[in-house]
Structure formats: C-alpha cells, structure tokens
Amino acid sequence: MHARDLALPFPAVGLDSDALEAAQLMAERKLPGIVVCHGDGSPHTILPGSQVLRFVIPRYVQDDEALARVIDEQTADEMFAGLAGKKVRDLLPKEEYELPVAKGEDTVMEV
C-alpha cells in the first residue's frame, strides 16, 4: 500500500484567499482545518480551525471560558464578520514549521 492509496481529496485555499470564505468552508464541511497553498499550488501549511477561533474570539473570552456562554449568536456573527477583508495569511501563526509531505509512491511505513 502506498500514500496515494490512502490519500483523500481535501480542500485547499491560497495564502491570499479570503479568510472569511476559508472559515465558512471549514464550517460548512465540518473540517478541523484546511490546507493552505502557495501561488504555485504547493502546500505551505495547515490552518487549523482553532487558529481561526483565536483570531476572532476576544482575548478576555479566551482567558475565561465562562464568558463564552454569554456570547449570543448575533455577537458570534459579529466576531466572525471581523474576518471580512482579511486574507488567510493574516490568520496564520507567525512562527512557521516545515510541513510534512508524503510522495504518492511512499509506503505506509514511510508515511
């Protein structure tokens, strides 16, 4: 068995894609994250849903989870509206790491 036998199609966005559209794609498809690609289509990194939440949820709510219970749907929608005009690259963590990539012919043990 090879990596290509295990691979499944997964949506990807570009670094300069609209951040709100990327977040909506993750929500609609119930994805834990999304692949972010360079302009040439090669993978750059993964944008986890948790990183999107860190960007839109105010710090004081992140620090005190009890406050999350008082945020109604309208307020949550307003927080996500803060993604308007932002690019996916704006949501990515500042520190970069090497993205592990497998070749199609790699065996299960190599993956």
Buried (B, 14 or more C-beta within 10 A) or exposed (E): EBBEEEEEEEEBBBBEBBBBEBBEBBEEEEBEBBBBBEEEEEEBBBBBBEBBBEBBBEEEBEEEEEEEEEBEEEEEEEBBEBBEEBBBBEBBEEEEEEEEEBEEEBEEEEE
